[in-house]
Amino acid sequence: MPEKVPRSNDVLAPYFEGEPLDPAEVARAAFTFPAPLRWLGPHTALLELFHGPTAAFKDFGARFLAECLERLGRKATIVVATSGDTGAAVGAAFAGRQGFEVVILYPDGRVSGRQAHQLGAFGGNVRAFKVAGTFDDCQRMAKETLARRPDCTSANSISLGRLLPQLTYYAKTALEVQRQGKGPVSFVVPTGNLGNALACVLVRDMGLPIDRIVLATNANRTLPQFLSSGAYRALPTVATLANAMDVGDPSNLERLLYWHPDPSRVVSADSVDDAAIRETIRRTFDEQGVVVCPHTACGLEVLRRQAAKGTWVVAATAHPAKFETVVEPLIGRTVAPPAALIELLAKPSHAEPLEASTEALLKRLPQH
């Protein structure tokens, strides 16, 4: 453990040592929205990460990455695979920035209606493709394209520029809970591709006051099965209510294994099926008066199953209004979208159909 525990605004500094960018300056420009704690009880809280322009936690990483690349004078085609929220965050972050073209790949029919509308609503330098396949197909196409087109770069969490900014809100929360005399804090992190959870692990590795880290997945059980058995096997993607976590082969597992060869010593995981997601959304509203999205519901259900001593925080990853067709029938009321989401939904939206083939994608990319 470091002799001096870093402050929340210092956690990015080691990763930028010797680089021309000031991470604190970039963060100030990128993070123009809060990440507040919403206490559900004396020792249980939600970390609301959905107050950015596209109402999901991906806004933190996408905006930070866009600021970095623009300040470095890097111009590129950004290829991003999305299971729902990443694409919109990247589209919003790069829309209108000179020298950047954004290509969004999402699995047709496997994102919510409002997510799909967001993805196709930016226009200009942002193009959306609805792929006839799964998120894992989209992710494969993006990786293969990056290997063949050096003028392209990624805005998925395989990019450290997307992953590292997420350290800031875990560090801030850990220190805030500690200042309140309730630390060290334990986190439940809803996860699909493992990027958000890996950021939490890195913050604890840096010496900040974090106790346990528990991963919450949906019915895509790749991570829980691996952590319990020690044998990794990518599984076919299963479509669920928590669609942004519909990942059968999480990219950031390789990164976690590099830093922690025995990951079961640093994280645990549990999965939640659709029936439990529905019940948790109902119960949280009935008992707390709080409306949560299906992904946050996975986290709350996993927390309910823990022998939860100490203070626990669940990462609330998206605004429930993005999943109104799931949430509203369960709670019997409408969920008002935030202003930024209303603005996007009012714009026309268009996505181009695309087969799940890297060759097909390469033919549609801008030529430089």
C-alpha positions as CSV (number, residue, x, y, z in Angstrom):
1,M,0.0,0.0,0.0
2,P,1.4,3.5,-0.8
3,E,2.7,5.5,2.1
4,K,0.4,8.3,1.2
5,V,-3.2,7.5,0.2
6,P,-3.9,9.6,-2.9
7,R,-6.7,12.1,-3.0
8,S,-9.5,11.5,-5.5
9,N,-8.1,14.2,-7.9
10,D,-4.7,12.6,-7.8
11,V,-5.5,9.0,-8.9
12,L,-5.0,9.7,-12.6
13,A,-1.6,11.4,-12.1
14,P,0.6,8.2,-12.2
15,Y,-0.8,7.2,-15.5
16,F,0.0,10.6,-17.1
17,E,3.6,10.9,-15.8
18,G,5.8,12.3,-18.5
19,E,2.9,13.0,-20.8
20,P,1.9,16.4,-22.1
21,L,-1.6,16.3,-20.7
22,D,-2.7,17.5,-17.2
23,P,-5.3,14.9,-16.1
24,A,-6.8,17.2,-13.5
25,E,-7.3,19.9,-16.2
26,V,-8.8,17.3,-18.6
27,A,-11.1,16.0,-15.9
28,R,-12.4,19.6,-15.1
29,A,-13.3,20.1,-18.7
30,A,-14.9,16.6,-19.1
31,F,-16.8,16.1,-15.9
32,T,-19.3,18.9,-15.9
33,F,-21.9,16.8,-14.1
34,P,-22.0,15.2,-10.6
35,A,-21.7,11.6,-9.3
36,P,-23.7,11.9,-6.1
37,L,-24.4,9.3,-3.4
38,R,-28.1,8.5,-2.7
39,W,-28.4,6.9,0.7
40,L,-31.0,4.2,1.0
41,G,-30.2,3.6,4.6
42,P,-27.5,4.4,7.1
43,H,-25.0,2.0,5.4
44,T,-26.3,1.5,1.9
45,A,-26.2,3.9,-1.0
46,L,-26.4,4.2,-4.7
47,L,-23.6,5.9,-6.6
48,E,-25.6,7.8,-9.3
49,L,-23.5,7.8,-12.4
50,F,-26.2,8.8,-14.9
51,H,-26.3,12.6,-14.7
52,G,-24.2,13.1,-17.8
53,P,-25.4,14.0,-21.3
54,T,-26.5,10.5,-22.3
55,A,-27.7,9.4,-18.8
56,A,-25.2,6.6,-18.3
57,F,-21.9,6.1,-16.5
58,K,-20.1,5.8,-19.9
59,D,-20.3,9.6,-20.2
60,F,-17.3,9.9,-17.8
61,G,-14.9,7.9,-19.8
62,A,-16.1,9.0,-23.3
63,R,-15.9,12.7,-22.5
64,F,-12.5,12.4,-20.9
65,L,-11.2,10.4,-23.9
66,A,-12.5,13.0,-26.3
67,E,-10.9,15.8,-24.4
68,C,-7.5,14.0,-24.4
69,L,-7.5,13.2,-28.1
70,E,-8.5,16.7,-29.1
71,R,-5.9,18.3,-26.9
72,L,-3.2,16.0,-28.3
73,G,-4.2,16.9,-31.8
74,R,-5.0,13.3,-32.6
75,K,-7.4,12.9,-35.5
76,A,-8.9,9.5,-36.1
77,T,-11.9,7.4,-36.9
78,I,-13.4,6.1,-33.7
79,V,-14.8,2.6,-33.9
80,V,-17.0,1.7,-31.0
81,A,-19.0,-1.5,-30.2
82,T,-21.9,-0.9,-27.9
83,S,-24.4,-3.1,-26.0
84,G,-26.5,0.0,-25.3
85,D,-24.8,2.9,-23.5
86,T,-21.2,3.2,-24.7
87,G,-22.1,4.2,-28.2
88,A,-24.3,7.1,-27.2
89,A,-21.8,8.4,-24.8
90,V,-19.0,8.3,-27.4
91,G,-21.3,9.8,-30.0
92,A,-22.2,12.7,-27.7
93,A,-18.5,13.2,-26.7
94,F,-17.2,13.4,-30.2
95,A,-20.1,14.9,-32.1
96,G,-19.0,18.1,-33.9
97,R,-15.3,17.7,-33.0
98,Q,-13.2,18.5,-36.1
99,G,-11.0,15.7,-37.4
100,F,-13.0,12.8,-35.8
101,E,-15.4,10.3,-37.4
102,V,-17.3,8.0,-35.1
103,V,-18.6,4.6,-36.2
104,I,-21.0,3.0,-33.7
105,L,-21.8,-0.7,-33.9
106,Y,-24.7,-2.1,-32.0
107,P,-26.6,-5.4,-32.1
108,D,-29.9,-4.8,-33.9
109,G,-32.9,-5.5,-31.7
110,R,-30.8,-6.0,-28.5
111,V,-30.8,-2.5,-27.1
112,S,-33.8,-0.6,-25.7
113,G,-35.8,1.7,-28.0
114,R,-34.6,4.8,-26.4
115,Q,-31.0,3.6,-26.5
116,A,-31.3,2.8,-30.2
117,H,-32.8,6.3,-30.9
118,Q,-29.9,7.9,-29.0
119,L,-27.3,6.0,-31.1
120,G,-28.7,7.2,-34.4
121,A,-29.6,10.8,-33.3
122,F,-26.2,12.6,-33.6
123,G,-25.7,12.7,-37.3
124,G,-22.8,14.7,-38.8
125,N,-19.6,13.0,-38.0
126,V,-21.3,10.2,-36.1
127,R,-22.7,7.1,-37.9
128,A,-24.6,4.3,-36.3
129,F,-24.7,0.7,-37.7
130,K,-27.3,-1.8,-36.5
131,V,-25.5,-5.1,-36.8
132,A,-27.3,-8.4,-37.5
133,G,-25.7,-10.2,-34.5
134,T,-24.8,-9.9,-30.9
135,F,-22.6,-7.5,-28.9
136,D,-19.8,-10.0,-29.0
137,D,-20.0,-9.8,-32.9
138,C,-19.8,-6.1,-32.7
139,Q,-16.8,-6.3,-30.3
140,R,-15.0,-8.8,-32.6
141,M,-15.6,-6.5,-35.6
142,A,-14.2,-3.5,-33.8
143,K,-11.1,-5.3,-32.7
144,E,-10.4,-6.8,-36.1
145,T,-10.9,-3.4,-37.7
146,L,-8.4,-1.8,-35.3
147,A,-5.8,-4.4,-36.2
148,R,-6.2,-3.7,-39.9
149,R,-6.8,0.1,-40.0
150,P,-4.0,2.0,-38.1
151,D,-5.9,5.2,-38.7
152,C,-8.7,3.9,-36.4
153,T,-8.8,3.9,-32.7
154,S,-11.2,2.5,-30.0
155,A,-13.5,4.2,-27.5
156,N,-14.5,1.0,-25.8
157,S,-13.1,0.2,-22.4
158,I,-10.3,-1.7,-24.1
159,S,-8.9,1.8,-24.5
160,L,-7.2,3.0,-21.3
161,G,-8.4,6.5,-22.1
162,R,-11.9,5.3,-21.6
163,L,-11.2,3.1,-18.5
164,L,-8.9,5.3,-16.4
165,P,-11.4,8.2,-15.9
166,Q,-13.7,5.8,-14.1
167,L,-11.1,5.7,-11.3
168,T,-12.1,9.1,-10.2
169,Y,-15.7,8.4,-9.0
170,Y,-14.7,5.3,-7.0
171,A,-11.8,7.3,-5.3
172,K,-14.1,10.2,-4.6
173,T,-16.8,7.9,-3.1
174,A,-14.3,5.9,-1.0
175,L,-12.9,9.1,0.5
176,E,-16.4,10.6,1.0
177,V,-17.6,7.5,2.9
178,Q,-14.4,7.5,5.0
179,R,-14.8,11.2,5.9
180,Q,-18.3,10.3,7.1
181,G,-16.9,7.7,9.5
182,K,-18.5,4.9,7.6
183,G,-15.5,3.5,5.7
184,P,-13.9,1.5,4.3
185,V,-16.6,1.1,1.7
186,S,-17.5,-2.1,-0.2
187,F,-18.8,-1.8,-3.8
188,V,-21.2,-3.8,-5.9
189,V,-20.5,-3.1,-9.6
190,P,-22.9,-4.2,-12.3
191,T,-20.7,-5.3,-15.2
192,G,-20.6,-6.8,-18.6
193,N,-17.3,-6.1,-20.2
194,L,-15.6,-5.6,-16.8
195,G,-14.2,-2.1,-17.5
196,N,-16.1,-0.3,-14.7
197,A,-15.3,-3.0,-12.2
198,L,-11.7,-3.0,-13.2
199,A,-11.5,0.7,-12.4
200,C,-12.8,0.0,-8.9
201,V,-10.1,-2.7,-8.5
202,L,-7.4,-0.3,-9.6
203,V,-8.5,2.3,-7.1
204,R,-8.3,-0.2,-4.2
205,D,-4.9,-1.3,-5.5
206,M,-3.7,2.3,-5.2
207,G,-4.4,2.2,-1.5
208,L,-7.8,4.0,-1.2
209,P,-10.2,2.7,1.5
210,I,-12.2,0.1,-0.3
211,D,-13.0,-3.3,1.3
212,R,-14.9,-5.8,-0.9
213,I,-15.7,-5.6,-4.6
214,V,-18.5,-7.8,-5.8
215,L,-19.5,-8.0,-9.5
216,A,-23.1,-8.2,-10.5
217,T,-23.9,-9.8,-13.9
218,N,-27.2,-10.6,-15.5
219,A,-27.9,-14.1,-16.9
220,N,-24.6,-13.9,-18.9
221,R,-22.7,-16.0,-16.3
222,T,-19.2,-16.0,-17.9
223,L,-17.6,-14.1,-15.0
224,P,-19.3,-15.8,-12.0
225,Q,-18.6,-19.3,-13.5
226,F,-14.9,-18.4,-14.1
227,L,-14.4,-17.0,-10.6
228,S,-16.0,-19.9,-8.9
229,S,-14.4,-22.6,-11.1
230,G,-11.1,-21.1,-12.2
231,A,-11.7,-22.3,-15.7
232,Y,-12.5,-19.6,-18.3
233,R,-15.0,-20.4,-21.0
234,A,-16.6,-17.7,-23.2
235,L,-20.4,-18.3,-23.4
236,P,-22.9,-17.4,-26.1
237,T,-24.5,-14.1,-25.3
238,V,-28.0,-14.2,-23.7
239,A,-30.4,-11.4,-24.3
240,T,-31.7,-9.9,-21.0
241,L,-33.5,-7.0,-19.5
242,A,-30.2,-5.5,-18.5
243,N,-29.0,-5.4,-22.1
244,A,-26.0,-3.2,-21.7
245,M,-24.4,-6.1,-19.7
246,D,-25.2,-8.8,-22.4
247,V,-21.6,-9.8,-22.9
248,G,-20.4,-13.4,-23.1
249,D,-16.7,-12.8,-23.6
250,P,-15.6,-9.8,-21.5
251,S,-12.6,-8.0,-23.0
252,N,-11.1,-6.6,-19.8
253,L,-10.7,-10.0,-18.1
254,E,-7.3,-10.3,-19.8
255,R,-6.3,-7.0,-18.2
256,L,-7.6,-8.1,-14.8
257,L,-5.6,-11.4,-15.1
258,Y,-2.5,-9.5,-15.9
259,W,-2.7,-7.4,-12.7
260,H,-4.2,-10.2,-10.6
261,P,-3.4,-13.7,-11.8
262,D,-5.8,-15.1,-9.2
263,P,-8.8,-12.8,-9.6
264,S,-10.9,-14.7,-7.1
265,R,-8.8,-13.2,-4.4
266,V,-9.7,-9.6,-5.3
267,V,-13.3,-9.9,-6.6
268,S,-16.3,-12.1,-6.4
269,A,-19.4,-12.3,-8.7
270,D,-23.0,-13.3,-8.8
271,S,-25.6,-13.4,-11.6
272,V,-29.2,-12.2,-11.6
273,D,-31.9,-13.5,-14.0
274,D,-34.7,-11.4,-15.5
275,A,-37.3,-12.5,-12.9
276,A,-35.1,-11.2,-10.1
277,I,-34.4,-8.0,-12.0
278,R,-38.2,-7.4,-12.2
279,E,-38.7,-8.2,-8.5
280,T,-35.9,-5.9,-7.4
281,I,-37.2,-3.0,-9.5
282,R,-40.6,-3.4,-7.9
283,R,-39.3,-3.9,-4.4
284,T,-36.9,-0.9,-4.5
285,F,-39.7,1.4,-5.6
286,D,-42.3,0.0,-3.1
287,E,-39.9,0.0,-0.1
288,Q,-37.6,3.0,-0.9
289,G,-39.6,5.1,-3.4
290,V,-36.5,4.9,-5.7
291,V,-36.7,3.9,-9.4
292,V,-33.7,2.0,-10.8
293,C,-32.7,0.7,-14.2
294,P,-32.4,-3.1,-14.8
295,H,-28.6,-2.9,-14.5
296,T,-28.7,-1.2,-11.1
297,A,-31.3,-3.7,-10.1
298,C,-28.8,-6.5,-10.7
299,G,-26.4,-4.7,-8.3
300,L,-29.1,-4.3,-5.6
301,E,-30.1,-7.9,-5.8
302,V,-26.5,-9.1,-5.5
303,L,-26.1,-6.8,-2.5
304,R,-29.2,-8.3,-0.9
305,R,-27.6,-11.8,-1.1
306,Q,-24.4,-10.7,0.7
307,A,-23.6,-11.0,4.3
308,A,-23.4,-7.2,4.2
309,K,-21.4,-5.9,7.1
310,G,-20.1,-2.4,6.9
311,T,-21.0,0.3,4.3
312,W,-22.0,-0.8,0.8
313,V,-22.4,1.3,-2.4
314,V,-24.1,0.0,-5.6
315,A,-23.0,1.7,-8.8
316,A,-26.2,3.0,-10.4
317,T,-25.1,2.9,-14.0
318,A,-27.9,4.3,-16.1
319,H,-31.1,6.4,-15.7
320,P,-34.2,4.2,-15.5
321,A,-35.9,6.4,-18.2
322,K,-33.7,4.8,-20.8
323,F,-35.6,1.5,-20.1
324,E,-39.1,2.8,-19.7
325,T,-40.7,-0.2,-21.4
326,V,-39.3,-2.5,-18.7
327,V,-39.5,-0.2,-15.6
328,E,-42.8,1.7,-16.0
329,P,-45.1,-1.4,-16.0
330,L,-43.3,-2.7,-12.9
331,I,-43.8,0.4,-10.8
332,G,-47.1,1.6,-12.3
333,R,-46.0,5.1,-13.2
334,T,-44.1,7.0,-15.8
335,V,-40.4,7.8,-15.4
336,A,-39.6,11.4,-16.5
337,P,-36.5,11.5,-18.7
338,P,-33.7,13.9,-17.8
339,A,-33.4,17.0,-19.9
340,A,-30.5,15.8,-22.0
341,L,-32.2,12.6,-22.9
342,I,-35.4,14.5,-23.9
343,E,-33.3,16.7,-26.2
344,L,-31.8,13.6,-27.9
345,L,-35.1,11.8,-28.2
346,A,-36.6,14.9,-30.0
347,K,-34.0,14.6,-32.8
348,P,-34.5,12.4,-35.9
349,S,-32.6,9.1,-35.7
350,H,-31.1,6.9,-38.4
351,A,-29.0,3.7,-38.3
352,E,-27.6,1.8,-41.2
353,P,-28.1,-2.0,-41.4
354,L,-24.9,-4.1,-41.4
355,E,-24.1,-7.8,-41.5
356,A,-21.9,-9.1,-38.7
357,S,-18.8,-9.1,-40.8
358,T,-15.5,-7.2,-40.5
359,E,-15.2,-7.1,-44.3
360,A,-18.6,-5.5,-44.5
361,L,-17.6,-2.9,-42.0
362,L,-14.3,-2.1,-43.6
363,K,-16.1,-1.3,-46.9
364,R,-18.3,1.3,-45.1
365,L,-15.5,3.1,-43.2
366,P,-14.2,6.5,-44.2
367,Q,-11.1,6.2,-46.4
368,H,-8.1,8.3,-45.4
